[in-house]
C-alpha cells in the first residue's frame, strides 16, 4: 500500500489531540499551554510504526499501552496515582468507542478508505475531507461527554498549596458545590483536609489534637462545627499563613480561608474545597 507520511501524521495528530481534549473536559484534568499538543505529537510520531514489519499482537498491545501511559503523563500536570489512573482509563474508554466507529467504517468500506498495520489506522483522505473528519470527531466526542460523562465533568480538581509556620504542603483538592462548611467565628470558607495531607506542617505537639483529641484545644487552633448526612460534630482547624491555588499556569494567592482537619482518608483527594474557593473572582 502507498502511505503519505504527511496524511498519516496529520490524521493521528488531530485524533490524539481531540481524544486528549475530551479527557481534559471529562475528568477536569489540568494541562499547560503546550502539554496536550506535545503529547498529541508524541502519539502521532508513534504512528510511523505502520511502516515497520508486522508486530506480534502481544508486543503491539504492550507498546500501545506504554505510549498511551506516556501521552497521559505528558498531556496533564502531575497528580496522585489514582487520579492519573482515572485519566488513563478515561482515555482508553474514549479511544475504544472511537476505535469501534473506525472498525464499522472499515467493515463497510474496507481498504478503499483506510489501511491498518501494527494497530495503526491510515486514512486515505484529502485535505478538505481531513478537516471535515476532524470536525466530525470533535462533534462525536462532545456528544459522548454530554450523554455519558456529564456528572464527571461537574467536578474540578485543583492544586493547592498551604503554608503554616514556614512549612508548605501541596495538595490535590476537589471543588465541591456541596461543601458549605463555614468558620462562623471569622466568617471564612473552610477547606476540609485529610490529616495525612497536612501532618507535615502541623507541629508535633498539635498532632494529637488534630488526630481527634479536641480536649487539647488551645489558641491559635480552633474548632469548626459541621453537620452532614452521617451526623454532626466538631472538626479541629487552623488558619493557614498563606493559601495558594494553581490556575492558568501560575500560583495565585487566595483570600483567607480556614483549614479543618479530617482524621480519615478523603479518597482520591487530599482536601475538599468550597465552591467560592474555586472561582477566579475570589483570588
Secondary structure, 3 states (H helix, E strand, C coil): CCCCHHHHHHHHHHHHHHHHHHHHHHHCCCCCCCHHHHHHHHHHHHHHHHHCCCCCHHHHHHHHHHHHHHHHHHHCCCCCHHHHHHHHHHHHHHHHHHHHHHHHHHHHHHHHCEEEECCEEEECCCHHHHHHHHHHHHHHHHHHHHHHCHHHHCCEEEEEEEEECCEEEEEEEEECCCCCCEECCCCEEEEEEEHHHHCCCCCHHHHHHHCCCHHHCCCCCEEEEEEECCEEEEEEEEECCEEEEEECCEEEECCCCEEEEECCCCCCCCEEECHHHHCHHHC
